[in-house]
């Protein structure tokens, strides 16, 4: 005789296809990204505060919300949406800044904290990527920290193409900080700094007249005349060739 014991029976299940009651779409570059807007407004302070504005809006166009010079990688958008919907997220280092931008723009402080911690942990490796993104963003516009990192490690970065490509006003601030620090330390500006001279030659070769402002505005300290004599010779060559 077989005995059945109901207490030994168990039902295990996981319903993963929960119905989305309030589906909308983020739109970027003509591509639509479905979102559960009920979850989005729980995690994004911006959308929570402005939820009534979006009650009858099905498609939320991110192009109208983000400056055109800011490029948002698809993986950043997907990571932002996943986070808003309480899902696991992962992005490459090159997409971290765009994700941080979205978190700032749409007020998701937890993402902002995660991205800030990551960038801080890898600040020297990501310094140029951070600068490039910040100079285009109204939310992440303070570049003083990155300029300080470069000025303190100028010899390390002097031969980097990324440094030559920065906006001139940023390069000017970096060099001025470097020379100011040398003066405070009581060191000669040209003491073992062949890399700096070579960099100045390179920036003149690459940027021409635009770079001449560096020599007008930067205080080179006690060795100013040495820099001027050497660099003006190069400037003269460049201007003659234009």
C-alpha positions as CSV (number, residue, x, y, z in Angstrom):
1,X,0.0,0.0,0.0
2,X,1.4,3.4,-1.1
3,X,1.0,6.3,1.3
4,X,1.0,9.9,0.0
5,X,2.1,12.6,2.3
6,X,1.0,16.0,1.1
7,X,3.4,17.8,3.4
8,X,6.3,16.4,1.3
9,X,5.1,18.2,-1.9
10,X,6.6,21.5,-2.8
11,X,6.0,23.9,-5.7
12,X,9.0,26.1,-6.7
13,X,8.6,28.8,-9.3
14,X,9.9,32.2,-10.5
15,X,7.6,34.3,-12.7
16,X,9.9,36.5,-14.7
17,X,7.5,37.9,-17.3
18,X,5.8,40.4,-15.1
19,X,3.4,42.6,-17.0
20,X,4.4,46.2,-17.7
21,X,1.4,48.4,-16.9
22,X,2.9,51.7,-17.9
23,X,5.3,51.1,-20.9
24,X,7.0,54.0,-22.5
25,X,10.1,54.4,-24.7
26,X,13.3,56.3,-24.5
27,X,14.3,57.4,-28.0
28,X,17.9,58.2,-29.1
29,X,19.1,58.4,-32.7
30,X,15.8,57.0,-34.0
31,X,16.1,53.9,-31.8
32,X,13.5,53.0,-29.3
33,X,14.3,51.6,-25.8
34,X,11.2,50.1,-24.0
35,X,11.0,51.1,-20.3
36,X,8.7,50.3,-17.4
37,X,7.9,53.9,-16.5
38,X,6.4,52.9,-13.1
39,X,9.9,51.6,-12.1
40,X,11.7,54.5,-13.7
41,X,9.8,57.1,-11.6
42,X,10.6,55.1,-8.5
43,X,14.4,55.4,-9.1
44,X,14.8,58.6,-11.0
45,X,14.1,61.7,-8.9
46,X,13.7,63.7,-12.2
47,X,11.0,61.5,-13.6
48,X,9.3,61.2,-10.3
49,X,9.1,65.0,-9.9
50,X,7.9,65.4,-13.5
51,X,5.7,62.3,-13.8
52,X,2.6,64.2,-14.6
53,X,4.3,65.9,-17.5
54,X,4.9,62.4,-19.0
55,X,1.5,60.9,-18.3
56,X,0.4,61.2,-21.9
57,X,3.8,60.9,-23.5
58,X,4.7,57.5,-24.8
59,X,8.1,58.4,-26.4
60,X,10.7,60.3,-24.4
61,X,13.2,61.8,-26.9
62,X,16.6,61.9,-25.3
63,X,18.0,64.0,-28.2
64,X,15.9,66.9,-27.0
65,X,17.1,66.4,-23.4
66,X,20.8,66.1,-24.1
67,X,23.2,68.6,-25.8
68,X,24.0,67.3,-29.4
69,X,27.8,67.4,-28.7
70,X,27.3,64.8,-26.0
71,X,27.5,61.3,-27.5
72,X,25.7,58.6,-25.5
73,X,26.8,55.0,-26.2
74,X,24.0,52.5,-26.5
75,X,25.4,50.5,-23.6
76,X,25.1,53.6,-21.3
77,X,21.4,53.9,-22.2
78,X,20.8,50.2,-21.6
79,X,22.7,50.3,-18.3
80,X,20.7,53.4,-17.2
81,X,17.4,51.7,-18.1
82,X,18.4,48.4,-16.4
83,X,19.3,50.3,-13.2
84,X,16.1,52.2,-13.3
85,X,14.3,48.8,-13.5
86,X,16.4,47.3,-10.6
87,X,18.3,45.0,-12.9
88,X,22.1,44.2,-12.9
89,X,24.1,46.5,-15.1
90,X,27.6,46.6,-16.6
91,X,29.4,49.1,-18.9
92,X,32.9,49.5,-20.3
93,X,35.1,52.4,-19.0
94,X,34.5,54.4,-22.1
95,X,30.7,54.5,-21.4
96,X,31.0,55.3,-17.7
97,X,31.0,59.0,-18.3
98,X,27.8,59.0,-20.4
99,X,26.2,56.8,-17.8
100,X,27.2,59.3,-15.1
101,X,25.8,62.1,-17.3
102,X,22.5,60.4,-17.5
103,X,22.4,59.8,-13.8
104,X,23.1,63.5,-13.2
105,X,20.6,64.7,-15.8
106,X,17.8,62.4,-14.6
107,X,18.8,62.5,-10.9
108,X,19.6,58.9,-10.1
109,X,22.0,59.5,-7.1
110,X,22.9,55.8,-6.7
111,X,24.3,55.6,-10.2
112,X,26.1,58.8,-9.8
113,X,27.8,57.5,-6.6
114,X,28.8,54.2,-8.3
115,X,30.3,56.0,-11.4
116,X,32.1,58.6,-9.2
117,X,33.7,55.8,-7.2
118,X,34.8,54.0,-10.3
119,X,36.3,57.1,-11.9
120,X,38.0,58.0,-8.6
121,X,39.5,54.5,-8.4
122,X,40.9,54.8,-12.0
123,X,41.3,58.6,-12.2
124,X,44.8,58.5,-13.7
125,X,44.0,56.0,-16.4
126,X,40.7,57.8,-17.3
127,X,41.9,61.4,-16.9
128,X,41.7,62.4,-20.6
129,X,38.4,60.7,-21.1
130,X,37.0,62.5,-18.1
131,X,38.3,65.8,-19.4
132,X,36.9,65.3,-22.9
133,X,33.4,64.5,-21.5
134,X,33.4,67.2,-18.9
135,X,34.3,70.0,-21.4
136,X,31.1,69.1,-23.3
137,X,28.8,68.7,-20.3
138,X,27.0,71.3,-18.3
139,X,26.5,68.9,-15.4
140,X,30.2,67.8,-15.2
141,X,31.9,71.0,-16.1
142,X,34.5,71.4,-13.2
143,X,37.8,70.0,-14.7
144,X,40.1,71.4,-11.9
145,X,40.7,67.9,-10.4
146,X,41.7,66.4,-13.8
147,X,44.0,69.4,-14.6
148,X,45.7,68.9,-11.2
149,X,46.3,65.2,-11.9
150,X,47.9,66.0,-15.2
151,X,50.0,69.0,-13.9
152,X,51.3,66.8,-11.1
153,X,52.3,64.1,-13.6
154,X,53.2,66.3,-16.6
155,X,56.2,64.2,-17.6
156,X,54.0,61.1,-17.7
157,X,51.4,62.7,-20.0
158,X,53.6,65.1,-22.0
159,X,54.0,62.7,-24.9
160,X,50.3,61.8,-25.0
161,X,48.4,62.8,-28.1
162,X,45.4,63.3,-25.9
163,X,47.1,66.2,-24.2
164,X,47.9,67.9,-27.5
165,X,44.2,67.6,-28.4
166,X,42.7,69.3,-25.3
167,X,41.2,72.8,-25.6
168,X,43.9,75.4,-25.4
169,X,42.4,77.0,-22.4
170,X,42.6,73.7,-20.5
171,X,46.2,73.2,-21.6
172,X,47.0,76.7,-20.4
173,X,45.6,76.0,-17.0
174,X,47.5,72.7,-16.7
175,X,50.8,74.3,-17.6
176,X,50.3,77.3,-15.4
177,X,49.6,75.0,-12.4
178,X,52.7,73.0,-13.3
179,X,54.9,76.1,-13.3
180,X,53.3,77.6,-10.2
181,X,54.1,74.4,-8.3
182,X,57.7,74.5,-9.6
183,X,58.0,78.0,-8.3
184,X,56.5,77.1,-4.9
185,X,59.0,74.2,-4.6
186,X,61.9,76.7,-5.4
187,X,63.0,74.6,-8.5
188,X,64.2,76.0,-11.8
189,X,61.5,75.7,-14.4
190,X,63.9,74.1,-17.0
191,X,65.4,71.7,-14.5
192,X,65.3,68.4,-16.3
193,X,62.1,69.3,-18.2
194,X,63.0,68.4,-21.7
195,X,59.6,66.8,-22.0
196,X,57.9,70.1,-21.4
197,X,60.0,71.9,-24.1
198,X,59.3,69.0,-26.5
199,X,55.6,69.3,-25.7
200,X,55.6,73.0,-26.4
201,X,57.2,72.4,-29.7
202,X,54.6,69.7,-30.6
203,X,51.6,71.9,-29.6
204,X,53.0,74.7,-31.7
205,X,53.5,72.4,-34.7
206,X,50.0,71.0,-34.3
207,X,47.9,74.0,-33.3
208,X,50.0,76.9,-34.8
209,X,48.8,80.4,-34.0
210,X,46.1,79.1,-31.6
211,X,48.8,77.9,-29.3
212,X,50.7,81.2,-29.1
213,X,48.4,82.3,-26.3
214,X,50.2,79.8,-24.1
215,X,53.4,82.0,-24.3
216,X,51.5,85.2,-23.7
217,X,49.6,84.2,-20.6
218,X,51.7,81.6,-18.8
219,X,54.2,82.7,-16.2
220,X,57.3,80.5,-16.8
221,X,59.0,81.8,-13.7
222,X,62.7,82.7,-13.5
223,X,63.6,80.8,-16.6
224,X,61.0,82.6,-18.8
225,X,63.6,84.0,-21.1
226,X,65.0,80.6,-21.9
227,X,61.6,79.3,-22.9
228,X,60.9,82.3,-25.0
229,X,64.1,82.3,-26.9
230,X,63.8,78.6,-27.8
231,X,60.0,78.6,-28.4
232,X,59.9,81.8,-30.3
233,X,62.3,80.4,-32.8
234,X,59.9,77.6,-33.4
235,X,56.9,80.0,-33.5
236,X,58.7,82.1,-36.2
237,X,59.2,79.0,-38.3
238,X,55.5,78.1,-38.0
239,X,54.2,81.6,-38.8
240,X,56.5,81.8,-41.9
241,X,55.1,78.6,-43.2
242,X,51.5,79.7,-42.8
